[in-house]
Amino acid sequence: MRCVIVDDEALARERLRSLVEEVAGLEVCGEAANGRDALLQCEALRPDLVFLDIRMPVMDGLEAARHLASAERPPAVIFTTAYGEHALEAFETHALDYLLKPVRRERLVQALGRVRRMTQGSSVAPAGLPESQVRSHICARVRGALQVMPVAGIRYFQADSKYVIARDADQSLLIEDPLKALEEEFADRFLRIHRNALVASAYVKALEKDAEGRCLVVLEGVEEKLEVSRRHAPELRRWLRTG
């Protein structure tokens, strides 16, 4: 069984690696220091099991577990953390076990036995989070490779046929999330300006009109100016005055 160890503390990774390597049939094929790097490691290495810390910078373990659920072959997840109050959240992700630090060898063996029993002869259940969990990153596949985009840098979401375009200062990603679901998830960050578009309030610079009299929103960091519908223009103007 191939596994990846994810923890922002190097000593914690080293300790867990030493314990794991004592167990027959286990191979540590990779390590990561945060959830974002864990996704990239898992994409490249396709492990059977991920030991996933919960409190980490960039992307925490709970969100990483949610993104892992979208993999074609989701790995089993065992959470490792020093904070017992996360136990309920961890099991809501369908993690197969939850280890408190410092991890004890006998408890590790018990957890691995559970993984083997649960996964023997079948694929692992997706490690999805409740939909109420707000993501810090958007993930998408581009030419077969996983791309990870921080939500904090996204300028707008725009519906385009069956997909939605997520645009930051450097690139665009096609994602499958419905625009309505994105509006609900990121209600505190994005404003509806049209039936087909949301813009990040942090990057709204101004409103202007084009030669045809259409209202356009100007966003910091991108050249595109998105049309604001008549229905949403008054609300956006009020937001600009008071925001």
Phi, psi and omega in degrees: 000124182266136184224157175241137179254126184236118179197140181281352178257120182300322180294323178294319177296318181296318180295315181294321178301316181297323178291315182297319183291347175279347184265125181297140176089002179247140177226125175277112183259352180188164177222157176210156184254359176201170184295323180298312179294329177298318179299317181292321177297315181293325177297320183280323190260340181050059181287163175275335187215142176234124169271118194235114173293158182261305181274106180216156176286170177070296176212127182281172185292327180295318178290321178301321178298322178297316180292326178299334181297338182276356179293151179299325178229086185297136176283161170291150181235129169240119179279144174232130182199157176270358188244107183293341182291350180272001186301314182298314179300321182297315181287338174293339177276002183067026172299148183279341174194176189214116183248130176273139176279149353290135183290130178266146184300316183295325178289324177297314180299321178298316180295319180295324176298322178294319178300314181297319180294320185285331186256352184298120176076009179209163177283157182283142177297139179304141182266061185275147177267157172304144185295345180287346181288123181275128182279153172260346181223152172251136180243144177206159177259129179238113183051042176086350181257145180283129174244137182239124183239121177296133179298327182299338181260357183286131179273320179203160167245132180223126179292137180215099182059237183277351186242175173235135176271126170255123187238125170246195185290341187247331188204170174239143175237142172268120181238162185261358180295132175296145182300322180298319179293322177295320179299318181289318182293319185248039184301332182275356183241335188238146181246137175282125178242348183196161179298342182245014185208143170237142177237149179285121183300329182294341184248005178287123181259317185191171171245145175213167178248144176269184184297337180266003178085008179282144178276129181236147176257134179260127183245140178293132172091355177223150181279332184297140174243120187267143180288137175255127182288158178301325181295321186263349182300313180301319180295319180293321178297318178298319181297319180295324180290322186261338182284000000 
